[in-house]
Protein backbone atom coordinates (compact mmCIF):
# COMPACT_ATOMS: atom_id res chain seq x y z
CA UNK A 1 0.00 0.00 0.00
CA UNK A 2 1.24 3.45 -0.81
CA UNK A 3 0.24 6.83 0.51
CA UNK A 4 -1.02 9.44 -1.91
CA UNK A 5 1.26 12.40 -1.12
CA UNK A 6 -0.97 15.44 -0.49
CA UNK A 7 -3.81 13.93 1.53
CA UNK A 8 -1.88 11.08 3.11
CA UNK A 9 -4.74 8.68 2.41
CA UNK A 10 -4.17 5.03 1.65
CA UNK A 11 -4.64 4.18 -2.01
CA UNK A 12 -6.54 0.97 -1.27
CA UNK A 13 -10.12 0.67 -0.03
CA UNK A 14 -11.67 -1.61 2.58
CA UNK A 15 -14.40 -4.08 1.71
CA UNK A 16 -17.78 -3.50 3.39
CA UNK A 17 -17.18 -6.11 6.13
CA UNK A 18 -13.68 -4.74 6.76
CA UNK A 19 -15.05 -1.18 7.00
CA UNK A 20 -17.66 -2.40 9.53
CA UNK A 21 -14.93 -4.08 11.60
CA UNK A 22 -12.72 -0.97 11.41
CA UNK A 23 -15.60 1.21 12.57
CA UNK A 24 -16.23 -1.09 15.55
CA UNK A 25 -12.56 -0.97 16.55
CA UNK A 26 -12.35 2.82 16.17
CA UNK A 27 -15.57 3.31 18.16
CA UNK A 28 -14.24 1.09 20.96
CA UNK A 29 -11.00 3.12 21.05
CA UNK A 30 -13.08 6.30 21.22
CA UNK A 31 -14.94 4.85 24.23
CA UNK A 32 -11.64 4.35 26.04
CA UNK A 33 -10.98 0.68 25.37
CA UNK A 34 -7.26 0.35 24.77
CA UNK A 35 -7.12 -3.27 23.61
CA UNK A 36 -8.98 -4.72 20.67
CA UNK A 37 -9.27 -8.15 19.10
CA UNK A 38 -10.57 -8.72 15.59
CA UNK A 39 -11.35 -12.29 14.60
CA UNK A 40 -11.73 -12.97 10.89
CA UNK A 41 -11.28 -16.10 8.74
CA UNK A 42 -8.07 -16.71 6.81
CA UNK A 43 -7.78 -14.72 3.61
CA UNK A 44 -10.26 -12.00 4.54
CA UNK A 45 -7.73 -9.19 4.95
CA UNK A 46 -6.83 -8.99 8.64
CA UNK A 47 -3.45 -7.39 7.92
CA UNK A 48 -5.01 -4.99 5.40
CA UNK A 49 -7.61 -4.03 8.02
CA UNK A 50 -4.93 -3.51 10.70
CA UNK A 51 -2.94 -1.21 8.41
CA UNK A 52 -6.04 0.89 7.70
CA UNK A 53 -6.93 1.12 11.40
CA UNK A 54 -3.36 2.09 12.32
CA UNK A 55 -3.38 4.73 9.58
CA UNK A 56 -6.70 6.19 10.74
CA UNK A 57 -5.56 6.30 14.38
CA UNK A 58 -2.23 7.96 13.63
CA UNK A 59 -3.28 10.22 10.73
CA UNK A 60 -3.41 13.36 12.90
CA UNK A 61 -1.04 12.27 15.61
CA UNK A 62 2.69 12.73 16.12
CA UNK A 63 3.00 9.81 18.50
CA UNK A 64 3.58 6.18 17.67
CA UNK A 65 1.20 3.26 17.31
CA UNK A 66 2.29 -0.28 18.08
CA UNK A 67 0.61 -3.19 16.38
CA UNK A 68 1.42 -6.01 18.76
CA UNK A 69 0.50 -8.89 16.51
CA UNK A 70 -1.66 -10.24 13.78
CA UNK A 71 -1.84 -13.98 13.53
CA UNK A 72 -3.95 -16.48 11.72
CA UNK A 73 -5.30 -19.75 12.98
CA UNK A 74 -4.60 -22.97 11.15
CA UNK A 75 -7.58 -25.26 10.86
CA UNK A 76 -7.19 -28.93 10.29
GIWO-V104861 format. One record per helix or strand of 3 or more residues. SS is the DSSP state (helix for helix, strand for strand). FROM is the first residue (numbers start at 1). LEN is the number of residues. Records with the same first field share a line. If there is no record, write none. Layout:
# GIWO-V104861
SS = FROM-LEN / FROM-LEN
This chain:
# GIWO-V104861
helix = 16-15 / 46-13
